[in-house]
Amino acid sequence: MNSRSHMAKPPGSPTPEPIRNWSTLSRTDQVEIHYHGRVITSGRIDMLAMDGSVLWLQQDEGQGRALFLHSDGLRVYRRQPSTKKH
């Protein structure tokens, strides 16, 4: 598990809420996974159990795929789409 550095949120920006029901996530959603208040990884959802009990994540920065279990007490947050111009 690697730590990630994040830029501070702009003042007045809303605090994201964790996704409690993982079955509401979609394939290709960009997410961050938190454990005990720390970001442990981020990436794109690759596969998701219909009941929301597990998800496979294609991790950022070439870290490969990883399986996460809802029952492990993880918190998942959707990332906002990037507004960067390429």
C-alpha positions as CSV (number, residue, x, y, z in Angstrom):
1,M,0.0,0.0,0.0
2,N,1.4,3.3,-1.0
3,S,0.6,6.7,0.4
4,R,-0.5,9.5,-2.0
5,S,-0.1,13.2,-1.7
6,H,-3.1,15.3,-2.5
7,M,-3.5,19.0,-3.1
8,A,-5.6,20.9,-0.7
9,K,-9.2,21.4,-1.6
10,P,-10.2,24.9,-2.7
11,P,-12.1,26.8,0.1
12,G,-15.8,26.2,0.0
13,S,-15.6,23.0,-2.0
14,P,-17.9,20.2,-0.8
15,T,-16.5,17.4,1.2
16,P,-17.2,14.1,-0.7
17,E,-19.2,11.5,1.1
18,P,-18.1,7.8,1.1
19,I,-20.0,5.5,-1.2
20,R,-21.7,3.2,1.4
21,N,-23.5,0.9,-1.1
22,W,-20.8,-0.2,-3.6
23,S,-23.5,-1.6,-5.9
24,T,-24.2,2.0,-6.9
25,L,-20.7,2.3,-8.4
26,S,-20.2,1.8,-12.1
27,R,-17.4,0.2,-14.1
28,T,-15.0,2.9,-15.1
29,D,-15.8,5.1,-12.1
30,Q,-12.6,6.8,-10.8
31,V,-12.3,6.2,-7.1
32,E,-10.0,6.6,-4.1
33,I,-10.0,3.8,-1.4
34,H,-9.5,4.9,2.2
35,Y,-8.6,2.7,5.2
36,H,-8.5,4.2,8.7
37,G,-8.8,7.7,7.2
38,R,-5.8,7.3,4.8
39,V,-5.9,6.9,1.0
40,I,-4.4,3.5,0.3
41,T,-4.9,3.5,-3.5
42,S,-6.8,5.0,-6.3
43,G,-7.8,4.1,-9.8
44,R,-10.6,2.9,-12.1
45,I,-13.2,0.3,-11.2
46,D,-12.6,-2.7,-13.5
47,M,-15.1,-5.2,-12.1
48,L,-17.8,-5.0,-9.5
49,A,-20.0,-7.7,-7.9
50,M,-23.7,-7.0,-8.5
51,D,-24.3,-7.1,-4.7
52,G,-21.5,-4.6,-4.1
53,S,-19.6,-6.9,-1.9
54,V,-16.3,-6.8,-3.9
55,L,-14.6,-4.7,-6.5
56,W,-11.6,-5.0,-8.7
57,L,-9.6,-1.8,-9.1
58,Q,-7.2,-1.0,-12.0
59,Q,-4.9,1.1,-9.8
60,D,-3.2,4.3,-10.9
61,E,0.5,4.7,-11.6
62,G,0.8,1.2,-13.1
63,Q,0.2,-0.6,-9.8
64,G,-1.9,-3.3,-11.5
65,R,-5.3,-4.7,-10.4
66,A,-6.3,-5.3,-6.8
67,L,-9.4,-6.8,-5.2
68,F,-11.2,-5.0,-2.3
69,L,-13.9,-6.4,0.0
70,H,-16.6,-4.2,1.4
71,S,-16.6,-6.3,4.6
72,D,-13.0,-5.0,5.3
73,G,-14.3,-1.6,6.4
74,L,-12.9,0.3,3.5
75,R,-14.3,3.6,2.4
76,V,-14.6,4.4,-1.3
77,Y,-14.9,7.9,-2.7
78,R,-15.7,8.9,-6.3
79,R,-13.1,11.2,-7.8
80,Q,-14.3,14.2,-9.6
81,P,-13.5,14.2,-13.4
82,S,-10.4,16.0,-14.2
83,T,-10.8,19.5,-15.7
84,K,-7.3,19.6,-17.1
85,K,-7.0,20.5,-20.8
86,H,-4.6,18.3,-22.8
